Amino acid sequence: MRSAGKLSVPIAAVAALLAVSGCSEDKPAAAPASPSELARYTAAPGSATPTRSPTTAAPAKCVKTAGMSAKQLTEYLGELRSSGGAYQSKGLSLDSSGLNFTPEAVQRPCEAVKVKLAHYWVDVEKTRDATAVTPARYEYGYTLIDATSYKAGPQDGRVPDTAPPGGNGCQGTVSVVYLGEDIPVGSLPYDLELTGTTAPVPVEVNEDGVLSAIYISPVDVESC
């Protein structure tokens, strides 16, 4: 299914999406299941020589996500912060290498979470050449490449085989991580810019369940 929008060049290059990264933390061993929503984990023993007055590390907490609705899980993952420490960085994000799962130690999920990842071609066509007073005009439409479910976590790291396809001369790509119902093409962004770079940039997708979305511009729109 295709839907067309309009965009113009030249447009200032936008900043590349910074890959969210963070060092993985040792995972504590799980204690018996608790009836409460939060399960407790016991910290792994250290290698240091015990002192006369040993202290016990406070148990880290994890959140039981099994049984959450798509809305509840969307809200939880949307608030899950990254262990990298960057302001407002997300524990589950999408970048040029794919799905990146690096939540902070507190309130991380007890089990793997299942999300959906959809990739779309952005097909670009020039509809008006540039003149001395007006820029060139382009139209674009979306074509679904694939939509697949993946599990992220509970261990930190990148989810294999989730890297977005790169753009080419007349095609860019949009990739969306979401939960629940599939994303209608009409909800995909209609304010994309031709950036002149293949670095991914974040975009907004106005649909329930969306966790992260990125856009990769075509590499040579002048040839379209």
N, C-alpha and C positions, 0 to 999 in steps of 0.2 A: 504494500500500500504506500503511495507517495503523496506527499503534501508539500506545496511550494511556499517559499518565503522569499524575501528580497534582502540584499545586503550590498554595500558599496565599498570601494577602496579609493585612495589609500587610507588605511586606518592604522593608528599607532600600534606597534607590536605590544601585545599584552604580556604580562609577566608569566613565566613558566610555573606550572604547579610544582611546588616543592614536595618531593617525596617525603612522606612521614616516616621517620625511622626512630628506632629506640632499641636499646640493648635488651635482650631477653633476660628475664629473671628466672632463677631456679624455681621450679614448681614445687610447692610443698605437698606432702603426701596427704591423701584424703582420709578424714576421720569417718566413722559411721554416719549414715545419713541422719539429718535432723528433721523434725517435723515442721520446723519454721521455714520460711521462704529462703532465708540465707543459710547456706551450709558453711561449716567452719573447717578450715584446713590447719593442720599443725605444722609449724615451721620445721624445716629439715635441720638436724643437728649440725653445728659448726665443727671445724677441725681444730679450733683453739683449745689449749689446755684449760680444764675447768679451774675456776678460782674458788676461794674459800666461800664466797657467797654468790653462787651462780644465779643468773637471772633468766627467766623464761620469756622468749619473744612472744608478743601478743599474736594470737592466731589471725591470719589473713582471712578475709571473707570473700565468698563468691556468691553469685546470684544464680538461682535455679531458673533457667529459661524454659525448660520443658513445660509444656502446657500453656505458655503465653500465647495470646492471640497475636495476629500480625500487627495490630495497632499497638499493643503493649510492647512487643519486641522492637518495633520501629522506634518508639519513644525511648526505650532503654538503650538501644544501640546508638541512637542519636545523641544521647547524653554521655555515652561512654568515652572517657578521655584517654589520650595516648600516654604511654609511659615516657615518651620523648620529652615531655615537659613544655612543648611549644604552646602558646596561648590558644585555647579553643581547638587544638588539634584533636582529631578523632582516633579512637582506638581501632576502628574498622574504617579503612579509607581505600580509595581507588586512585592509582597513579599510573605512570607509564609502564610499570612492571606488573601491574595487576592489582589484585586485592591484597592489602597489607593489614595484618592483624597484630597490633602491639598495644593492648590495653594496659592501664596502670594496675598495680597489684590489688588495690581495693575495688570491690564491686565488679570484678571481672566475671564472665560467665563460668559456671561450673562445668559445662559441657560445650561441645561444638555447636555453633549456631548455623542454621541453613539459610542462605540468601540466594537471590537470583541475580544473574548478570546478563544484560542484553547489550549487543553491539549493533550499531546502525551505520550504514554508509550515508554520507552527506554528499549527494550528487549535485555538482555545481555547473551552471551553464551561463555564459555571458549573454546578456540580452541587450546591452548598449555599450558601444565603445566610448572611451574617454574623449572629451573635447577640451578646448582651452578653458572652458568655464564649468564643465560638469565632469564628475568622475565616472568611471565605467560602472555599469550596473550588472548585477548577477542575480540569478534566481537559483534556489536550491530546494531539493526535496530529500526525503528520507526513505531508505530501503533497509528493512530488517536483515541483518546478517545471521544472527542466532540469538537464542535466549536459553541459558543453561543454569541449573541449580548447583551450588557449591556449598561445602561445609568449611567454615573458618573457625580455628581454635580447637580445643582450648589452649594449645601451645601457641607461642608467638611465632610469627614468620609470615611469608608470602604464600598465598594459595597457588599451587601450580596450575599452569595452563589458563591463566586469567588475564594475561597481558592484552591490551586493546590492539586491534589491527592498526597499522600506520596508514596515513593518508598517501595519496599519489597525486598525479598531475591535476586531475579534475575531481577527485574525491577526498573528502575528509571523513572523520569518524566521530560518532558520539557513543559513549559507553555509560550505562546506568546500572547501579547496584540498588536493588529494591526488594521489598517483601510484599506478599499478597498478590493482587491481580496484576496481569501484564500491563505495561505502560502503553496507553493509546498514542498513536503517532501524533495526534493533535496536541498532546501535552508536551512534546519535545520543544526545545527552545527555538524561537524565531528571531533572535537578535544576535546570531553568530557573526563573528568578524573574520575576515580574511587576514590572518596575522603575518604571513610570510615566513612562518617558522613551524616546525613540526612538534614543538614542545607542547604538551597537553596543558589546558587551562580548565579550571572548574567552571561549570555552568549550572544554572538553576533549571530543574524540571518540576513543574507545578503539578504534582500528583501524589496522592497518599501513598505511603510506604517507601518513598525514595530516600536512600541513605547517602548516596554520593553519585556525581556525574561529572564526566570530563569530555572535552572536545579537542580533537586534533585537526588542524586546518589542512586543506589541500596544499601541496608543495609548489604548484606552478599554475595558478589560475589563468595566467595570460594565455596559456595554450588551449584553454577550453573554448 
